[in-house]
Amino acid sequence: MTITPRSISHSTPADPSRRMSFPLALAMALALAIAIALTAVAATAGMPVTAAHGPGSPATLIGMSARSANLPSVDGYWQVGSDGGIFAFGGAQFYGSTGALVLNQPVVGMASTPDGLGYWMVAADGGVFSYGDAHFYGSTGAIHLNRPVVAMASTPDGKGYWMVASDGGIFAFGDATFYGSAGAAKPSEPVQDMTATPDGKGYWMVASDGGVFSYGDASFYGSAAGMPRNSAVTTITSSPDGGGYRMAAGDGGVYCFGNAPFYGSAAAPGATPLTVDMAAVPQGGGYWLTTATGAITTFGSAPWFGSTASLNLKGPIVGMAVAQTPTPDTVQSFTIAGALEGPLLPGRSQRINVQITNPTSSPITITSVTTTLGTSSRGCDPSNFTVAQGFTRPVTVGDDTTSTLSSLGVDRSNWPDVTMRDTATNQDGCKQVVLEFDYQGVAAR
């Protein structure tokens, strides 16, 4: 059996009574294997989590949950050049390119199909080039545009796509629905990128000054307009459940809003070359940044598969897209929650007594879990913390029951363990920071 993802509602900070629901993926073989992507909370269980920060009193650190899970897994990624050249890394396959063609206008972006078996490229005149299982649904190549196209985004089922022009004009094709545009509003700065909501019923656009325009069911969570920046914003991505978004600037700075956690940035004043695109891990937990010269930087759980940084490119890299393994049909779900046991101080650690609810009619055995930590503040990035994974031995949860690791008799050494590093520097930036943990694992029945 195969499964598709279900979204999860956002919970409030420091409320360990909230629960998050996750799809349970089943695949039939000699044994029934379950592929599980988990997200959970490092909530505070009724006590403050504090962080000492050099001279002065301790600062309060709060944990929360805020994520969806069990979306497709990452196989690899593509980079695309302005000449339409495609470069495939990891499990991403090469399905064709325009690298040998003479284009009327340069390629400005790309999008991948949901199953990772194809992709589209879009040029500045709105011409669309489709490869693999990506179908052509139309283009603006023969239409006179007021401003050039700058980006595209596909619908969740891959049966349509949107294109956005630098004046905020939106062009919808296939099953992509038009929810509005900024074309008549005349943004003060040019639009640079767009991203769709997970259900495809809305989208965001971002301008070079960090201004965000939201349409359909895309909620506004804030913008970088007016914030001090060293360079213009170039790209935006959605969080897995649509509860937030991130944007990146040309210097590699990353700005997070809503429930999109911060995993780090490549910010450097006067950075050369320019950061041109960002791609997010579909199930959450990390992201990639790519520059015009093809260098790729990874953050959080985003794996590195390679880059074009060492190649002699015909044209600059203008975008990237993720190749992912599709998730099968939803059949069951279970919930997971957790709480830090006590105050967290530099040089100190606390364990998470994970609680799992298994609503299925059979016991499940979790065989491995990988934990990734993110923070809500650029002033307290994840490098201030380390996570010992735990789950070094299988953990079985009975059918139709809720259990904690302690109630299952799991030794504390097998619990996830979070340490705040003592950096010997001022750590005031960690005051009131929100910690968020993404769990990805495998279980069997």
C-alpha positions in Angstrom: 0.0 0.0 0.0 1.2 3.5 -0.6 0.3 6.8 1.1 0.0 10.5 0.5 0.7 13.2 3.1 -1.9 14.9 5.4 -1.3 18.3 6.8 -1.0 18.9 10.5 -2.3 21.9 12.5 0.1 24.3 14.1 0.3 24.1 17.9 1.1 26.9 20.3 4.4 27.4 22.2 5.1 25.5 25.3 1.9 23.5 25.3 2.9 19.9 25.7 -0.7 18.8 25.7 -0.9 19.4 21.9 -0.4 16.4 19.6 0.7 16.1 16.0 -0.7 13.5 13.7 1.4 11.7 11.1 0.6 9.4 8.2 1.8 5.9 8.5 3.2 4.5 5.2 2.8 0.8 4.5 4.6 -1.2 1.9 3.8 -4.9 1.4 6.7 -7.4 1.2 7.6 -10.6 3.0 7.2 -8.4 6.1 5.1 -5.3 6.2 7.4 -2.3 6.4 6.3 1.1 7.5 8.1 4.2 6.3 7.5 7.0 8.8 8.3 10.7 8.8 7.7 12.1 12.2 7.6 15.6 13.6 7.4 16.4 17.3 7.9 19.0 19.9 10.5 19.9 22.4 7.9 21.5 24.6 8.7 22.5 28.2 6.4 20.2 30.2 5.4 23.0 32.6 8.8 24.3 33.5 11.0 27.0 32.0 13.9 26.0 29.8 16.7 28.4 30.5 19.9 29.4 28.7 22.7 31.1 30.4 24.3 33.7 28.2 27.5 35.0 29.8 27.2 37.8 32.4 23.7 38.4 33.8 20.7 36.3 34.5 19.6 33.2 32.5 17.3 33.6 29.5 14.1 31.7 28.9 14.1 29.2 26.1 10.7 27.8 24.9 9.9 24.8 22.8 7.0 24.2 20.4 5.7 22.1 17.5 4.7 23.4 14.2 5.1 21.0 11.3 3.6 18.5 8.9 5.3 15.3 8.0 5.6 12.2 5.9 6.0 14.0 2.6 8.1 12.6 -0.2 11.7 11.7 0.5 14.6 13.4 -1.3 16.4 11.5 -4.0 18.5 14.3 -5.4 18.2 17.6 -7.2 18.7 19.5 -10.4 20.3 22.8 -11.2 19.4 24.8 -14.3 21.5 27.3 -16.2 20.3 30.4 -18.0 21.0 28.6 -21.3 18.6 25.8 -20.3 21.4 23.4 -19.4 20.3 20.8 -16.8 22.6 19.3 -14.2 21.4 16.2 -12.2 22.8 15.1 -8.9 22.0 12.2 -6.6 19.1 10.1 -7.8 17.8 12.9 -10.0 17.7 11.8 -13.6 18.5 13.8 -16.7 15.5 14.0 -19.0 16.7 16.6 -21.5 17.6 20.3 -21.7 17.8 23.2 -24.1 21.5 23.6 -23.6 22.1 22.9 -27.3 19.3 25.2 -28.5 19.3 28.9 -29.3 16.7 30.5 -27.0 14.8 33.7 -27.7 15.1 34.6 -24.0 17.2 33.1 -21.2 15.8 30.4 -18.8 14.9 31.9 -15.4 13.7 29.0 -13.4 12.4 25.5 -13.1 10.0 23.2 -11.3 9.8 19.4 -10.8 6.9 17.0 -11.1 5.5 15.5 -7.9 7.0 12.1 -8.6 10.4 13.4 -9.4 10.3 11.9 -12.9 10.3 15.1 -14.9 10.7 18.9 -14.8 9.7 22.1 -16.5 11.9 25.1 -17.4 10.6 28.6 -18.0 12.3 31.4 -20.0 12.0 35.2 -19.4 9.4 35.4 -22.3 7.2 32.8 -20.7 8.3 30.0 -23.0 8.0 26.6 -21.2 10.1 23.5 -21.9 8.9 20.2 -20.5 10.9 16.9 -20.0 10.3 13.5 -18.6 6.7 13.1 -17.3 6.2 16.8 -17.2 3.4 17.8 -19.6 3.2 21.0 -21.5 0.0 23.0 -20.5 0.7 26.3 -22.2 3.0 29.3 -22.2 3.2 33.0 -22.8 5.9 32.6 -25.4 3.7 34.1 -28.1 2.2 36.9 -25.9 3.6 40.4 -25.4 4.4 40.7 -21.7 4.6 44.0 -19.8 7.5 42.6 -17.8 9.6 39.4 -18.1 8.7 36.2 -16.4 10.9 35.5 -13.4 9.8 32.2 -11.9 7.3 29.3 -12.0 5.6 26.8 -9.5 3.8 23.6 -10.2 0.5 22.4 -8.8 0.6 19.5 -6.2 -0.6 16.9 -8.8 1.8 18.2 -11.5 -1.1 18.8 -13.9 -0.5 22.5 -14.1 1.7 25.4 -13.2 1.9 29.1 -12.6 4.3 31.7 -13.9 5.0 35.1 -12.3 6.4 38.2 -14.0 8.5 40.8 -12.4 5.5 43.2 -12.2 3.6 40.5 -10.2 1.5 39.3 -13.1 0.4 35.7 -12.7 -0.2 33.3 -15.6 -2.0 30.0 -14.8 -2.0 26.9 -17.0 -3.5 23.4 -16.8 -5.3 22.8 -13.4 -3.5 25.8 -11.8 -6.1 28.3 -10.6 -5.7 32.1 -10.8 -6.2 33.6 -7.3 -5.0 37.1 -8.0 -1.9 39.0 -9.0 0.1 42.1 -8.1 0.1 43.3 -11.7 -2.3 46.2 -11.1 -0.8 47.0 -7.7 2.5 47.9 -9.3 4.9 46.7 -6.6 7.5 49.3 -5.6 10.3 46.7 -6.2 10.3 43.9 -8.8 8.9 40.5 -7.9 11.6 37.8 -7.8 10.0 34.5 -7.1 6.8 32.6 -6.1 5.9 29.5 -4.2 2.5 27.6 -4.0 0.7 26.4 -0.9 0.9 22.6 -0.3 -2.8 22.2 -1.4 -2.3 24.3 -4.5 -5.1 26.6 -3.5 -3.0 29.7 -3.2 0.5 31.1 -3.6 2.9 33.7 -2.4 5.2 36.1 -4.3 8.2 37.9 -3.0 9.7 41.2 -4.2 13.4 42.2 -4.1 12.7 44.4 -1.0 11.3 41.3 0.9 7.7 42.3 0.4 5.3 39.4 0.3 2.1 39.2 -1.6 -0.3 36.3 -0.7 -3.3 35.0 -2.6 -5.9 32.2 -2.3 -5.4 30.3 0.9 -1.9 31.5 1.3 -1.7 33.4 4.6 0.5 36.4 5.2 3.0 35.7 8.0 5.3 38.7 7.6 7.9 40.1 5.3 11.5 41.4 5.2 10.4 44.7 3.8 12.1 47.4 5.9 14.4 44.9 7.6 18.1 45.7 7.4 19.6 43.6 4.6 22.9 43.6 2.7 21.3 42.6 -0.6 18.0 42.1 -2.4 15.7 39.1 -1.7 15.8 36.6 -4.6 13.7 33.6 -3.6 11.0 32.2 -1.4 9.8 28.7 -0.3 6.9 27.4 1.7 7.0 25.3 4.9 5.6 21.7 4.4 2.2 22.5 5.8 1.9 26.0 4.4 2.1 27.5 7.9 5.0 29.7 7.0 7.7 30.5 4.5 11.4 31.4 4.1 13.1 33.8 1.8 16.7 34.2 0.9 18.7 37.2 -0.2 21.5 37.4 -2.7 24.1 37.4 0.1 22.8 34.1 1.4 20.8 35.6 4.3 17.7 33.6 5.3 14.6 35.1 6.7 11.9 32.9 8.3 8.2 33.6 9.0 5.3 31.7 10.4 6.3 28.2 11.5 9.2 27.9 9.1 12.3 27.3 11.3 15.7 28.7 10.7 18.5 26.2 10.1 21.2 28.6 9.2 22.3 30.9 6.4 25.2 31.7 4.1 25.0 35.4 4.8 28.2 37.4 4.1 28.3 41.1 3.4 29.0 41.7 -0.3 28.8 38.0 -1.0 29.9 37.0 -4.4 28.5 35.0 -6.2 24.9 35.8 -5.8 22.5 33.4 -4.1 19.8 32.8 -6.8 17.5 30.1 -5.4 16.4 28.1 -2.4 14.8 24.7 -2.3 13.3 23.1 0.9 13.4 19.5 2.0 9.8 18.3 1.2 9.2 16.8 4.6 10.8 19.7 6.4 14.0 19.8 8.4 16.3 21.7 6.0 16.9 23.5 2.8 19.5 24.2 0.1 20.8 27.5 -1.3 22.4 27.7 -4.8 24.5 30.5 -6.2 24.9 31.7 -9.8 28.2 29.9 -10.1 26.5 26.6 -9.0 27.8 26.3 -5.4 25.2 24.6 -3.2 25.1 25.0 0.6 23.0 22.7 2.7 21.3 23.4 6.1 19.5 21.2 8.6 18.7 17.7 7.2 19.2 18.7 3.5 21.7 16.3 2.0 24.5 17.3 -0.4 24.5 15.4 -3.7 27.0 17.6 -5.6 27.0 20.9 -7.5 28.2 22.6 -10.7 30.6 24.9 -8.8 33.7 23.3 -10.4 32.3 23.3 -13.9 32.9 25.8 -16.7 29.2 26.8 -17.3 27.9 28.3 -20.5 25.5 30.4 -18.5 24.9 31.2 -14.8 22.8 28.9 -12.6 19.4 30.4 -12.2 17.5 27.8 -10.2 17.2 24.4 -8.7 14.5 21.8 -8.0 14.2 18.7 -5.8 13.8 15.2 -7.0 11.6 13.2 -4.6 10.2 9.8 -4.1 6.4 9.9 -4.1 4.5 8.9 -0.9 1.9 6.2 -1.2 -2.0 6.4 -0.2 -2.8 7.3 3.4 -4.2 4.5 5.4 -3.4 5.2 9.0 -1.8 7.8 11.2 -0.2 8.0 14.6 0.7 10.9 16.9 3.9 11.8 18.6 4.8 14.5 21.3 7.6 15.1 23.6 8.9 17.4 26.4 12.3 18.4 27.6 12.7 17.2 31.1 14.0 20.4 32.6 16.0 23.6 32.3 18.5 23.8 29.4 21.7 25.7 30.1 25.0 26.0 28.2 27.0 22.9 28.7 23.9 21.1 30.0 21.6 18.5 28.3 18.1 17.4 28.7 16.4 14.3 27.4 13.0 14.0 25.6 10.6 11.4 26.9 8.9 10.9 23.5 5.2 9.9 23.6 3.8 7.9 20.7 0.2 7.0 20.0 -0.4 4.0 17.7 -4.1 3.9 16.6 -3.5 0.9 14.4 -4.7 -2.7 15.1 -1.2 -4.1 15.2 1.9 -3.2 17.2 4.6 -1.2 15.4 8.3 -1.4 16.0 10.3 1.8 15.4 13.7 0.7 14.1 15.4 4.0 13.6 14.8 7.7 14.1 16.8 10.7 12.9 16.3 13.9 14.8 17.0 17.4 13.3 16.9 20.6 15.4 15.8 24.0 14.1 15.3 27.3 15.8 13.0 30.3 15.4 15.6 33.0 15.6 18.5 33.9 13.3 20.2 35.1 16.5 20.4 31.6 17.9 21.1 29.2 15.1 21.1 25.4 15.5 24.9 25.4 16.0 24.2 26.4 19.6 22.8 22.9 20.2 23.6 19.3 19.6 21.2 16.4 19.5 22.1 12.8 20.4 19.7 10.7 18.3 18.6 8.0 20.8 16.5 5.1 19.4 19.7 3.1 19.1 17.6 0.0 19.7 14.1 -0.9 18.3 11.1 0.5 20.3 7.8 -1.3 20.0 4.4 0.4 20.7 1.4 -1.8 21.2 -1.8 -1.6 19.1 -4.4 1.1 19.9 -2.3 2.6 22.7 -0.4 5.6 23.8 3.0 5.1 25.4 6.0 7.1 26.4 9.6 5.8 26.3 9.6 5.7 30.1 6.4 3.7 30.2 7.8 1.2 27.7 10.8 0.7 30.0 13.2 2.2 27.4 16.5 3.0 29.0 17.1 6.8 29.3 20.3 6.4 27.3 18.0 5.5 24.3 16.0 8.7 24.5 16.8 11.8 22.3 19.2 14.1 24.2 19.5 17.8 23.6 22.6 19.8 24.7 23.1 23.5 24.6 26.7 24.1 23.7 28.7 26.5 26.0 30.3 28.7 23.3 32.1 30.9 25.8 30.5 33.9 24.0 27.3 36.0 24.7 24.3 33.8 23.9 21.6 36.4 24.6 20.3 35.6 21.1 18.9 32.4 22.5 16.4 34.2 24.8 12.9 33.1 24.1 14.0 31.1 21.1 11.7 28.3 19.9 13.2 24.9 19.3 11.6 22.6 16.8 12.5 19.0 16.2 11.9 17.0 13.0 11.9 13.2 13.4 12.2 10.9 10.4 12.3 7.2 10.9 11.4 3.7 9.9 9.2 1.1 11.6 8.0 -2.4 10.9 4.9 -4.5 11.8 
